[in-house]
Amino acid sequence: MGEALSERTEGRLPKPRRVPPPDLRYAQVHKERQRGRVVKVTRSVIFGKRRAVEAQAASLRRANGKAGQINTAYIERDNLTLRQELHRLARKTLGFSKNRRELQHALDFIDAHDNFIKPHRALRTKAFSKGNPVWIPRTPVMAAGISHHIWTLEELLCYK
């Protein structure tokens, strides 16, 4: 009975403690509803400093030019698009991934396709040809200044 607590060998070992990376920024949005309508929205920062998270969200401009705020709409839209385009992520389907590596390859391809090949309507620019407005389609990498043209599937698949 006289042994110290640190010397005990009985019982379960404690689970290893998970520590998030210091630069991780993570926020949560909680919506309270009454009769199906949102009556209150609470935004809380889980990881990171509140000012840094809010500044990063504000730096993301909305389509109307206003500063952004902590929001889940973008990630939810991305999750839905992925589930619709990649049957490996769809719920209750026979096309689920049994292998993590194959799933990662499929996700990488979908991301590359969406960024390099698929024009995004919100990113198009307006130009004038003979006085008439003409919409020029752009992909996310064109908007970011990484590429100057919409890639073809062959270009994407042959890129080293």
N, C-alpha and C positions, 0 to 999 in steps of 0.2 A: 504493500500500500504506500510505501514511502517513495515510489518512483515519480520523477517529475513528469509533468504533462507533455513536454516536448519529446520525451523518450518513449511514449506509448506507441505500441504497434497495433493496437486493436481498433476496429472500426474502419469505416471507409476513408479513403484518401479524399481530400477536397478536390473538386473539379478545378482544372486550370482556369485562371482568370483571363478573360479576353479583354484586351485593351485596344480601343479604336486608334487609328492613326491620328496624330495631332492636327493634321490639316483637314480632317473630315468635317464637312458641314452638312447637317441633317436637320430638317425642320418637319413639323407635323401640323396638319390642318384638321381641326375638329369642328364639325358642323352640327349645331343643335337644330332639330326640326320640331315643328308643331303642326299637326294636320298636314304633313307632307311638304310644308314650306320651310325653308331655312330661315331661322329667326336670329341666329347668332353664329358668328364664325370666330374661332379662337385659333391663333397661330402661335405655336410654341417651338422654340429651338431646342433640339435634343442634344446635338453635338455641335461644338463650335461656339464662338462668341456671337451674341445676338446682333451686334452692330455689323460684324463681318458678313453674316448670313443675309441680313437685310440689305446691305450695300450690294452684295452680289446679285440678289434678286432685283434690286432697283436698276442695276446696270443692264439687265435684260429688258429691252424695250418691247412694248406691245405693238401690235399692228397699227394702232391709232397714234403711236408716238409717245404715249404716256409711259412713265416708269413702271416697271414690273413690281410684283410683290410676291411673298411666299405663297405658292399655289401648287396644287397637285394636278391641274388640268393637263399640263404638258406631258408628264410621265404617264398619266392614265391614257391619254391619246396614243402615246407611243406603245404602251402595253396592248391596247386594243388592236392597233395596226399590226403589231407582231403576231398576235393570236389569229388575226384574219389571214395574214399572208403566209404564215408558217404553221402548218398543221401539227408540227411536233409540239407546239405550245397550246393548241386548242384543247379544251376540256373534253373529256370522255370521247376520245377518238382512237382509232386503230393506228394512227400515224405517230404515236408518241415516241419519244427518244428513249432507247434503252441504254445508250452510250453517251456519256457526257461530252466526249471529244467530238462526236458527230454533230451533236446539238450545237456546240460552239462553232463548228465550221458553218453550219446552216445560218446561225445568227450573224456571223461575220459577213457571209454573202448577202444576206438581206440588208444589213447596214450599208455595205458598199453599194449595192444596187440603189437603195433609197437616196444615198448621198451623191452618187456620181451619174446615174442614168435617169432617174425619175425626177422630172421637173416638179417643183412645188408651186402651187398657184399663188400663195402669199408672197413668194419671192420674185415673181415676174416684174419686169420693168416696162415702163411706157416709153415708146419712142414715136416719132412722127415721120411718116412717109408721104410726101406730096400733100402735107397739111392734114392728113388723117392719122388718128392715133392707132398705133400698132403695139400689141403686147408681145414682149420678148420673153419666152420661157427661160427660167433659170433653175439650176439645181442648188442644194445647200453648199456644195463646194465652190460653185461659181459665186454665190453670194459672199462666201468667206474669202474669196480671192485666191483660192488654191488652184483652180482650173479656169480656163477661159471658154470652154465649150462643153456641151452635153456629151458624155461618153456613150459609145455603143457597147453592147454586151460583149462583143468580140474584143474591144479595147480593154475592158475590165478583166476579162478572163485571161488575156495574154500579157497583162501587166506583170512585170517582175518586181 
